[in-house]
Amino acid sequence: MDLKSTLCALLVVAVWGINFSVIKLGLAELPPILFSGLRFLIVALPAIFFIPFPKTPVWHVLGVGLFLGVIKFGLLFVAMEKDASAGIASLLLQAQVVFTIVLSALVLKEQASRFQVAGAAIACSGFGMFFLSETGSVTFYGMALILCAALSWAVSNLIMKQLKQVNLLHFMVWVSAVAPLPLFVLSYNLESNAPVALIQNTSAQTWLALLYVGPVSTLLAFALWGWLLGKHRAAAVTPFALLIPLVGMIGASVILDEQISLSEVVGGVVILSGLTFSVLGERLCLFFFARTGFKRKAS
């Protein structure tokens, strides 16, 4: 990719990685489901009055709105309120890569490559390290919620695989319009029956957090990501997503002063190694053999 595109990809990675720390700041004052609903409401309004409905069946928008907007973010925010640090949440959520590979094989009959299978197995061993012992950064309950959120994200990935030449910015605006009402209903019944009072007592910090996770993280970042996917091969763009949990953990350490244990570092390295091998394994092997073959011929 050219320098401009590379910088845009790194900007998206930074925005999405830091997003986890900003979410944590927002959850300090608002309950998680209400916070998630407000996030999508800010994205959807007033944009839906100016942005046309995407050129895709309605059920695509409803499906992604349910699995990505309501379930994935609802579970993630609930976990991050008390049961998972921002850095570890950014890492564990990447289980969506493994779930997407498995579901694509089961539902769409896509054949997983040996590199994807091996990488998924390595990543799963890393996730297993977090289940073997409850760490200081995440509880078992938090892990379960985040992995369920990752599974829901994977389901939405399968739906989005069906999209053909759809403007991602338009799509995300209308997806965001699906999520608020169900989230507000859930919040009213599970969190507080006085949401207006909570919102009125919200500080500027929380409103800034909402603006970040809404328009910036959702609209701006997805628009740039869609532009990159439209301009370059997916194989050149998607590997940048592997940097998101790394940025997430570094950002949480700087912004929130979060500390991670040695066992969490080891587990994180194993997970990222597996994800990297799953996404880049074939290309790395081809590059290695090409270089080796070149040297042999030269000798």
N, C-alpha and C positions, 0 to 999 in steps of 0.2 A: 504494500500500500504506500501511497505518497505521504509526505510529512503531514499535510493538513488532515488527512483521514486518520493517520496514526494518532495525532493529537486529539482528534474528536473521540476516537475510541478510548483513549486514556482518560479523557474528561468524563465519559459515561461511566467508566469503571470507578473513578473517584467519587462521582455523585452517588452511584448505587452502593459503594462500599461504606461511605460516610453516613448513608441513609439510616443504617442500623443504630448508630449513636444518636442521631437526631430523633429517631423513634423513641429511644429510651428517655430522652429529655422530655418529649411530649407526654409520655406515660406517667411522668411524675405528678401531673395534675389532673389528667382526665383518665377515666377507665378505658381499657383497651378497645372494646368493641365500639364504644361511642367515638373514640379517637379515630378508629378506622373508617367509620361511617362519615365523619366530618372530612376526612382526607379525600374520599371519593366525591363527596358533595362539592367540595371546592374545585375539584378537577372538572366535574360535569357542568357546573353552572358558572357563568352563563354560556359556556362553550357550545352546548348542544343546540342553542338557538342560532348559531352561526355556521356550525360545521355539519356538512351533509352526512346522512347515514352511510356507513361504509358499504361498498359493493360486495356484499356477502349475505348469505341467509341469516334471518333474525336469530335462529337457534344458535348460530356461532357466537353472536354477541351475548345472548342469554347464558349460554354454557360457560363461556369464559368469565362472564360477570359473576356467576355463581361459584365456580370452582376456584378462580383466581381472586376475585374481589371479596366475596363473602367468606368462603371457607379458609382459603390459604392465609389471607391477611388477618382474618379474625383469629384463627388459631395461633398464628405467629405473634400477634400483638398480645394475646392473653399469656402466652409463654414468656414473652419478654418483660411483662409487668413485674414479675417476682421470681420466676423460675429459670431464667436464662440470661446470661450477660449478652451484651450487644455483639461482642466479638465472636463468641462461641455460636450464637444464633446464626450469624452470617456464614459460618463454616458448616454447621449441621444442615442448614437449609439446602446446601448443594447436593444433598441426597436426591434431589429432584433429577439430577443427571442420570443416576442409576435407575430410578423409578421410570424415567422416560424411556430408557433403553429397553427395560423389561416389558413395559406396557406396549411399546411400539412392536415388539416381537410377538406378544400375545394377541393384541387387538388388530394391529395393522399388518401382521404377518411379515414385518420387516426382519431380514436376517441380520443379526448382530455379528460384527466382525470379531475375530479372535482377540483383537486388541481391545475392543469394547468390553468383551466378556472378562478378560484378564484385568483390565483397569477397574471394572465394577467390583470384581472380587477383592482387589487390593483396597479399594475405597471402603467396602463393607467391613473389612477387618479393622480399618481405622474407626468406623462408626461403632464397631463392637467394643473398642477400648473404652468408649464413653459409657457403654451400658454395663461393663464389668464392674465399674466402681463409680459411685456418685461423686462427681467432682465439685469443687467450690464454685464453679461458674455456671453449672446447670444441674437441675434436679432430674430424677427419672421422669417425673410428670412433665417437666419442661421439654425433655428430649422426645417424649412420646408425642406431645403436641406439635413440636417442630417437624418431626418426621411425618406426621399426618398432614401438616401443611405442605411439606415437600411432595407428598403423594398427590395432593390436590393440585399443586402446581403442575405436576407431570400430566395429570388428566387434561388440564387446560392447554398444555403443550401439544397434546394429541389433537385437540380441537383446532388449535392454531396451525397445525400442519396442513389442515384442509384449506386454509386461506390461499387464494390465488390472486396475486397482484393487488392486494388490499393496502390502502394507505394506513400505516400503523398508528399515526397520530389520530386520524378520524376514528379508527377502531377503538383505541384506548379511551377516547372521550366518551363514546357510547357505552363501552363496557363499564366505565365509571358511573354512568347513570343508572346501571342495574343494581349496583351494590348498596347505595345508601339506605333505601327503605328497609330491606331485610335486616341490615345491621342495626338500624335504629330500633326496630321492633325487638330484636334480640337484646339490645342494650337496655331498653325500657323494662323488659321482663327479668333480665338476669343481673343488671348492674344498678340502675337507679331509675325511679319513676319521676325524678325531677331533673331531667337533663338540661333544661333551660337555666336553672340555678347554677349548675356546674359550669355551663358555658359562660355565663355572665361573670363568674369569679375566676375565669382563666386569665393568666398573665400574658404579657407580650411574648415571653419566651415560648410558650406553647403555641401561640398563633404563628410565630415565625417557624416553629417546627412543622406545623400543618402546611404552611406555604412551601416549605422545602420538600416534604414527602409527597405533596400534591403536585402543584404545577411544575416544580423543578425536577423532582425524581421521576414523576410519571410522564408528564407531557414533554418537557424538554429532552430528557434522556431517551425516551422511547422514540421521539422524532429523529434524534441524531442516530440512534441505533438502526432505525428503519432506513434512513438515508444511506448509512454505511452498507447495509445488506443489499440495498438496491444498486449501489455503485460497485461493490466488490463481491467476490465469491464468498459464500458463507464460511468456507474453510479458512479464509483469511481473517474473518471478523470474529467468529464465535470463540476462538481460543483466548481472546482478551477477557472473556467472562471468568476465566480461571483466576484472574487477579482480584476479583471482587472480595472473596473471603479474606485474602491477605490484606487488602486495604481496610476491610471491615475490622479486623483484629488490631491493626496498627492504629486506625482511627479511634477505636474504643479505648486503647491504651493512652492516647494523647488527650482525647476530649473528656473521657470519663474516668481516667486513671484506673482502668481495669487491669488486673494482674491475672496471668494464666500460669498454671502449674506446669511442671516438666512433663507429666503424663499427658496433659492437654496439648502441649507442644508436639509431643511424639505422635499422638493421635491425629493432630492436624496435619502434620507432615505426611503421614501415611495416606490420609484422605486426599490431600492435594496431589500426591504422587499418583494415586490411582486414577483420579479425574484427569490429570495431565496425560497419563498413558492411554486412557480411554479415548481422549479427543485427539491427541497428537502422536500416539504410538506408531501408527502406520507411516506417517510422514517422517518421523524421526528415524525409523528403521530404514526407510528408502533412502533418506539422506545419508545415513551412515554407510550403507552398502554402496551407494553411488560414489562416495568419497573413497571408500576402501578399494573399490574396483578401479577407480581412476589412478590411485597410487600404485596398484599392482601393474596396470598397463604401463604407467610411467617408468616403473622399475624394470 
